[in-house]
Each structure stands twice: as C-alpha cells, then as structure tokens.
Amino acid sequence: MVPDSYRGVSSELDVEKIRADFPILREKIYGKPLVYLDSAATTQKPQVVIDAISHYYSRDNSNIHRGVYLLSQRATDGYEGARIKVQRFINAAELREIIFVRSATEAINLVAQTYGREHVQAGDEVIVSAMEHHSNIVPWQILCQEKGATLRVIPMNDEGELLLDEYGKLLNSRTRLLAVVHVANAIGTINPIQEIIQQAHQHDVPVLVDGAQSAAHLEVDVQALDCDFYAFSGHKLYGPTGVGILYGKANLLESMPPYQGGGEMISSVTFEKTTYNVLPHKFEAGTPNIVGSIGLGAAVDYVSEIGLKNIAAYEKELLLYATQQLSAISGLRLIGTAQEKASILSFVIEGIHAHDVGTILDQQGIAVRTGHHCAQPAMDRFQVPATARVSLAFYNTKGEIDALVKGIQRVIEVFS
C-alpha cells in the first residue's frame, strides 16, 4: 500500500515521495545519478513489491492449493488474492476469467494454440496491425502456416496511426480473429481500441488486445471495451518478471482446450482418460510463479492507490514536455507522432546510429532502449533500421528530461 498522502492526487503528483519508494532510483551509474527512461521494456519495482516477495520467501514459502497445512493455506490465499486484485483492476466480470501466465507473450501464444487451432482453418484469415510487437505477430504466423490461413495487416500512416478505413475493408466472412495492440511499444500510439473492437464484433470476429504497454498507463475496463481476450505482463506494471495475465471471456475460455498438461489442470486422471479442471485452473498447469503473482498483486495495489487517472495525467505532462524539448534539437526526428500517444518517444538522429546514441547516453547515467524494439515491421514502415526509445513513467521528472536533452547534445557533439 502507498501512503495516505497519495490519495486523491491529480497530475501534481508528489514525485519525490514516489521516487523514494523505488530503491533502484538511488543508484549511481558511472558515478552519475541513474536516469531510467526504459519503462516500456520493464518498470522499476517499488519497495512494497520487493517486500511482498521477501515476505513470501521468508514467511510463507510453500506450494499452493493442495496443502492442508498453514503455510500452504497462506501461500494459496496470497496467490488467489492476487487474482481477485487483478479482476478488480481490469473489471473482469468473473474471477475465473483471470488466468496467470508467464507474460503477455505466453498469453497470446495460449490463445493462438488453443482458440486459434480450434477455429482457424485453411482459407481463413487472421488480422494484426502494422505496429505490433513480434509477440503479437509470430504466434499468428505460426498458426496461419500450420493451418493454411492468411495473415492480414492493418496499415498505418506516417504519423503512426492505424488506417481504420483500410481496417474495415479487411474484415470479411473469412476473418476468424483480430489481434491488435492497445498501445504500440515502439512508437507509443494509443489505438482507438473500443472502436476497433466494435467494428470487429459487427462481423462476429473475436478480438485479442495486447495490453502490455497499456495496463500501467491507462485505465482498462475489459467489460466496457468488450474485448474477448486481454493480455498484459506484470513486469511492465511495476511487478516482478515471469508473471502475466490472460483475461478471456468465460464462455470462450470454457470452450478452449488446455494449453499444457500436468498438475492442477486436471480433475481426475487414469491411463484411459483425463478430466480437466474448471477455470481458471484448466490453463495453469504445474506449480505457478506463486511469488510473482503475489508481487503482481502488491503492484496492482500500489498503482491503484495512486490512481491510473492521476498517473496518466502526469505522464501526459511529461510526454508533452519531452516532445517539445526533443523536437527542438537540430537533426533529431521523432518516429511516431500520433495525436493520441502514451509516454513513449522514439527518435533517430541524422548520421548517428541508435546504438551509438544509447551507448553515449549510458556513459552519462541515462538508460534508454535502442534497436528495433521487437517491432521490425514497424521500423520497416518508417524506413529506419532502429530508433532510440525513451519511455516515461510516473517516477520520472522534467529534470530527467532536461538531463536527456543535455545527453543528446553531447552525443551530437561527439559525432560532429
């Protein structure tokens, strides 16, 4: 939990109090204060999450569900309590619609290998967008190749916005599923996801939403969105690595075959026949990441107490300030300038490779991501091999953006 002083705050967050909750932000890199601008890759962890992990291993460590002894009961309560927190966080209709997985990547693969294999046949089509992370491209490519289906792609414009008129033309009687990102990891575009879902449903096409970059920055209400599946990762939501969430409508999850076989996902087993467990356990074979789920629950509490509306308002201010400051740098070009953006800025500097930008910034204590960001088709669309990407969180400050600007100026000086 966070202090009562955080309650009811607006975009005027007490950022110094928040920063004090993140031990790593006190680190020095090459003798300089850490300026961490890579939260789209993974967020830093507040002390309450670290404490929840430590408490589990120190006080409650045991396996869950089948133990009758107290430690196992406490571990089970922590694990299932985290499921309740996630249900409330995204407003799922039922607790059994929340499936614990390793990551958003595994959640997408689960849907592709269960729902996809059951419903996609030769001649069918699956739609993705031009701005997808590889995790929301490759599983569908594998499925389409296996089934003899076709992968269709929603194009985007030069600003990094999906062309919705072209999207409408792709929907037809052969479309079996739409898999689309909520917030683009490489360029920060916030897609009009509710409109996209409504249009798909008019053609009876189910929709999977990749929410890896949205869950920590935007309020998500899966019932209001009416999405059929929603996936996100814990480590991008101030929680641990190795844990993620698949939300699915109960009727769809009920109809899908198990993803993996093993313990917990069964009701009974003989050598002649296995009967599968009820939701959500049908999709949670084997010992899960118990401590990761508990840590994710602590992260959900932390973010919820501060308030996603407040976080979004503050991050929007940071984004606007960073956009203004970076746009004023001669030779720097922003990649992805959609009207609706989350706090992600990708850029290139004329004549300087993105990896060189990142290396020189690192020497100044500034951490940014460089490369294709697991979105090579998006890089191809903008005709760049790589970008430097700045991704902001509510623990960042305008002073850190000023440090970034000075760092970029140093990069340009080195190569001038």
RASUL-V136612 format. One record per residue. N is the residue number from 0. RES is the residue in one small letter. PHI is phi as a letter, one per 20 degrees, with the letter a starting at -180 (NA if undefined). D_LAST is the distance of its C-alpha to the last C-alpha in Angstrom with 2 decimals. Layout:
N/RES/PHI/D_LAST ; N/RES/PHI/D_LAST
//
This chain:
0/m/NA/49.11 ; 1/v/d/46.98 ; 2/p/f/48.33 ; 3/d/g/50.52 ; 4/s/f/48.08 ; 5/y/e/45.78 ; 6/r/f/48.52 ; 7/g/m/48.23 ; 8/v/f/44.70 ; 9/s/d/42.60 ; 10/s/f/38.88 ; 11/e/e/39.19 ; 12/l/f/39.15 ; 13/d/e/39.47 ; 14/v/f/36.24 ; 15/e/f/36.61 ; 16/k/f/40.02 ; 17/i/f/38.67 ; 18/r/f/35.82 ; 19/a/f/38.49 ; 20/d/f/40.12 ; 21/f/d/37.22 ; 22/p/g/37.27 ; 23/i/f/34.00 ; 24/l/f/32.09 ; 25/r/e/33.02 ; 26/e/f/31.14 ; 27/k/d/28.35 ; 28/i/d/25.44 ; 29/y/l/24.01 ; 30/g/n/25.83 ; 31/k/d/24.31 ; 32/p/g/26.30 ; 33/l/f/26.15 ; 34/v/d/24.61 ; 35/y/e/26.19 ; 36/l/c/24.92 ; 37/d/c/26.45 ; 38/s/f/30.00 ; 39/a/f/30.23 ; 40/a/f/30.21 ; 41/t/a/32.68 ; 42/t/e/33.70 ; 43/q/f/34.46 ; 44/k/d/38.17 ; 45/p/f/40.21 ; 46/q/g/42.74 ; 47/v/f/45.63 ; 48/v/f/44.48 ; 49/i/g/44.04 ; 50/d/f/47.48 ; 51/a/f/49.09 ; 52/i/f/47.91 ; 53/s/f/49.09 ; 54/h/f/52.40 ; 55/y/f/53.14 ; 56/y/f/52.63 ; 57/s/e/54.45 ; 58/r/c/57.33 ; 59/d/c/57.78 ; 60/n/g/56.49 ; 61/s/a/58.80 ; 62/n/e/59.02 ; 63/i/d/59.82 ; 64/h/m/62.54 ; 65/r/d/65.29 ; 66/g/e/65.81 ; 67/v/e/68.79 ; 68/y/e/67.77 ; 69/l/f/66.03 ; 70/l/g/62.59 ; 71/s/f/62.37 ; 72/q/f/63.56 ; 73/r/f/60.91 ; 74/a/f/58.15 ; 75/t/f/59.51 ; 76/d/f/59.62 ; 77/g/f/55.99 ; 78/y/f/54.89 ; 79/e/f/57.00 ; 80/g/f/56.20 ; 81/a/f/52.53 ; 82/r/f/53.62 ; 83/i/f/55.42 ; 84/k/f/52.35 ; 85/v/f/50.22 ; 86/q/g/53.01 ; 87/r/f/53.00 ; 88/f/f/49.22 ; 89/i/d/48.98 ; 90/n/l/52.56 ; 91/a/f/53.97 ; 92/a/f/57.63 ; 93/e/c/58.87 ; 94/l/f/57.92 ; 95/r/f/58.50 ; 96/e/e/55.64 ; 97/i/d/53.11 ; 98/i/d/52.28 ; 99/f/e/50.32 ; 100/v/c/47.92 ; 101/r/f/45.00 ; 102/s/a/42.29 ; 103/a/f/41.63 ; 104/t/g/41.02 ; 105/e/f/44.53 ; 106/a/g/45.99 ; 107/i/f/44.70 ; 108/n/f/45.94 ; 109/l/g/49.27 ; 110/v/f/49.77 ; 111/a/f/48.74 ; 112/q/e/51.10 ; 113/t/d/54.02 ; 114/y/f/54.12 ; 115/g/f/52.13 ; 116/r/f/54.40 ; 117/e/f/57.44 ; 118/h/d/56.48 ; 119/v/e/54.15 ; 120/q/c/55.97 ; 121/a/g/55.45 ; 122/g/n/54.43 ; 123/d/f/53.17 ; 124/e/c/49.71 ; 125/v/c/47.27 ; 126/i/d/44.57 ; 127/v/c/41.11 ; 128/s/d/38.06 ; 129/a/f/34.72 ; 130/m/d/32.89 ; 131/e/f/34.91 ; 132/h/f/33.88 ; 133/h/g/35.04 ; 134/s/f/37.91 ; 135/n/d/39.34 ; 136/i/c/38.93 ; 137/v/f/39.96 ; 138/p/g/43.35 ; 139/w/f/44.36 ; 140/q/f/43.28 ; 141/i/g/45.45 ; 142/l/f/48.32 ; 143/c/f/48.10 ; 144/q/f/48.04 ; 145/e/f/51.01 ; 146/k/e/52.99 ; 147/g/m/52.12 ; 148/a/e/50.58 ; 149/t/c/47.58 ; 150/l/e/44.38 ; 151/r/d/43.45 ; 152/v/c/40.13 ; 153/i/f/39.65 ; 154/p/f/36.67 ; 155/m/c/34.12 ; 156/n/e/32.38 ; 157/d/f/28.74 ; 158/e/e/28.85 ; 159/g/n/30.11 ; 160/e/d/33.76 ; 161/l/f/36.69 ; 162/l/e/38.71 ; 163/l/f/42.07 ; 164/d/f/44.03 ; 165/e/f/42.92 ; 166/y/g/43.75 ; 167/g/g/47.24 ; 168/k/f/47.75 ; 169/l/f/47.03 ; 170/l/f/49.83 ; 171/n/b/53.11 ; 172/s/f/56.21 ; 173/r/e/54.43 ; 174/t/f/51.76 ; 175/r/d/52.57 ; 176/l/a/49.69 ; 177/l/d/46.49 ; 178/a/c/43.78 ; 179/v/b/41.02 ; 180/v/e/38.39 ; 181/h/f/38.89 ; 182/v/c/35.25 ; 183/a/f/32.55 ; 184/n/f/30.60 ; 185/a/e/27.38 ; 186/i/c/27.16 ; 187/g/n/29.68 ; 188/t/g/32.13 ; 189/i/e/35.59 ; 190/n/f/38.04 ; 191/p/f/41.34 ; 192/i/f/43.11 ; 193/q/f/46.58 ; 194/e/f/46.66 ; 195/i/f/45.48 ; 196/i/f/48.22 ; 197/q/g/50.89 ; 198/q/f/50.20 ; 199/a/f/50.41 ; 200/h/f/53.65 ; 201/q/f/55.19 ; 202/h/d/55.11 ; 203/d/l/56.27 ; 204/v/d/52.96 ; 205/p/f/52.07 ; 206/v/c/48.56 ; 207/l/d/46.48 ; 208/v/d/43.66 ; 209/d/e/40.73 ; 210/g/d/40.35 ; 211/a/g/38.00 ; 212/q/e/35.40 ; 213/s/d/38.00 ; 214/a/f/40.60 ; 215/a/e/38.56 ; 216/h/c/37.36 ; 217/l/c/40.18 ; 218/e/f/43.95 ; 219/v/d/45.42 ; 220/d/c/49.06 ; 221/v/f/49.99 ; 222/q/f/53.35 ; 223/a/f/51.94 ; 224/l/f/49.35 ; 225/d/m/52.20 ; 226/c/f/49.88 ; 227/d/e/51.74 ; 228/f/c/49.28 ; 229/y/b/46.41 ; 230/a/c/44.21 ; 231/f/b/41.92 ; 232/s/d/40.75 ; 233/g/f/41.57 ; 234/h/f/38.31 ; 235/k/e/36.41 ; 236/l/d/39.12 ; 237/y/m/38.74 ; 238/g/d/41.31 ; 239/p/f/41.43 ; 240/t/f/40.10 ; 241/g/n/42.68 ; 242/v/b/44.58 ; 243/g/b/44.45 ; 244/i/c/46.80 ; 245/l/d/48.34 ; 246/y/e/50.33 ; 247/g/b/52.76 ; 248/k/g/55.72 ; 249/a/g/58.81 ; 250/n/f/60.62 ; 251/l/f/57.74 ; 252/l/f/57.29 ; 253/e/f/61.05 ; 254/s/e/61.08 ; 255/m/e/58.30 ; 256/p/f/59.18 ; 257/p/g/57.84 ; 258/y/e/54.37 ; 259/q/c/55.30 ; 260/g/d/58.62 ; 261/g/q/59.66 ; 262/g/f/60.97 ; 263/e/m/61.16 ; 264/m/e/60.69 ; 265/i/d/64.34 ; 266/s/d/67.62 ; 267/s/b/69.82 ; 268/v/c/69.49 ; 269/t/c/72.10 ; 270/f/f/71.71 ; 271/e/e/72.99 ; 272/k/a/70.88 ; 273/t/d/68.18 ; 274/t/d/68.22 ; 275/y/e/64.88 ; 276/n/f/64.22 ; 277/v/f/63.69 ; 278/l/f/60.35 ; 279/p/e/57.93 ; 280/h/f/59.01 ; 281/k/g/59.39 ; 282/f/d/55.61 ; 283/e/c/55.09 ; 284/a/f/56.37 ; 285/g/m/56.41 ; 286/t/f/55.38 ; 287/p/e/52.51 ; 288/n/f/49.60 ; 289/i/f/51.97 ; 290/v/f/49.76 ; 291/g/f/46.79 ; 292/s/f/49.00 ; 293/i/f/50.22 ; 294/g/f/46.67 ; 295/l/f/45.79 ; 296/g/g/48.84 ; 297/a/f/47.65 ; 298/a/f/44.23 ; 299/v/f/46.05 ; 300/d/g/48.12 ; 301/y/f/45.11 ; 302/v/f/43.24 ; 303/s/f/46.51 ; 304/e/f/47.34 ; 305/i/f/44.10 ; 306/g/o/44.54 ; 307/l/f/42.34 ; 308/k/f/42.68 ; 309/n/f/41.32 ; 310/i/f/38.50 ; 311/a/f/37.59 ; 312/a/f/37.70 ; 313/y/f/35.44 ; 314/e/f/32.92 ; 315/k/f/32.91 ; 316/e/f/31.96 ; 317/l/f/29.08 ; 318/l/f/27.96 ; 319/l/f/28.15 ; 320/y/f/26.21 ; 321/a/f/23.44 ; 322/t/f/23.36 ; 323/q/f/23.09 ; 324/q/f/20.32 ; 325/l/f/18.12 ; 326/s/f/18.96 ; 327/a/e/17.59 ; 328/i/e/13.95 ; 329/s/f/12.14 ; 330/g/n/11.30 ; 331/l/e/13.61 ; 332/r/c/16.95 ; 333/l/f/20.05 ; 334/i/d/22.31 ; 335/g/n/25.91 ; 336/t/c/26.92 ; 337/a/f/30.67 ; 338/q/f/32.92 ; 339/e/d/34.36 ; 340/k/c/31.90 ; 341/a/e/32.12 ; 342/s/e/29.51 ; 343/i/c/26.97 ; 344/l/c/23.52 ; 345/s/d/21.62 ; 346/f/b/18.16 ; 347/v/c/15.39 ; 348/i/d/11.72 ; 349/e/g/10.80 ; 350/g/n/9.45 ; 351/i/c/9.75 ; 352/h/f/13.28 ; 353/a/g/15.43 ; 354/h/f/16.56 ; 355/d/f/13.21 ; 356/v/g/13.04 ; 357/g/f/16.60 ; 358/t/f/16.29 ; 359/i/f/13.80 ; 360/l/f/15.89 ; 361/d/g/18.95 ; 362/q/f/18.05 ; 363/q/d/18.28 ; 364/g/n/21.61 ; 365/i/d/20.64 ; 366/a/d/22.39 ; 367/v/c/21.43 ; 368/r/e/22.63 ; 369/t/c/20.55 ; 370/g/p/22.09 ; 371/h/e/24.73 ; 372/h/m/26.83 ; 373/c/l/30.01 ; 374/a/b/29.81 ; 375/q/f/28.76 ; 376/p/g/30.82 ; 377/a/f/29.01 ; 378/m/f/25.60 ; 379/d/f/27.17 ; 380/r/f/28.40 ; 381/f/e/24.93 ; 382/q/l/23.63 ; 383/v/c/20.99 ; 384/p/f/21.37 ; 385/a/a/20.44 ; 386/t/c/19.26 ; 387/a/e/18.48 ; 388/r/c/21.70 ; 389/v/d/22.68 ; 390/s/c/26.47 ; 391/l/d/28.26 ; 392/a/c/31.74 ; 393/f/f/34.16 ; 394/y/e/33.18 ; 395/n/e/29.66 ; 396/t/c/28.96 ; 397/k/f/26.90 ; 398/g/f/25.69 ; 399/e/f/24.22 ; 400/i/f/22.45 ; 401/d/f/21.03 ; 402/a/f/19.88 ; 403/l/f/18.23 ; 404/v/g/16.34 ; 405/k/f/15.14 ; 406/g/f/14.27 ; 407/i/f/12.20 ; 408/q/f/10.32 ; 409/r/f/9.81 ; 410/v/g/8.69 ; 411/i/f/5.91 ; 412/e/f/5.09 ; 413/v/f/5.74 ; 414/f/e/3.81 ; 415/s/e/0.00
//
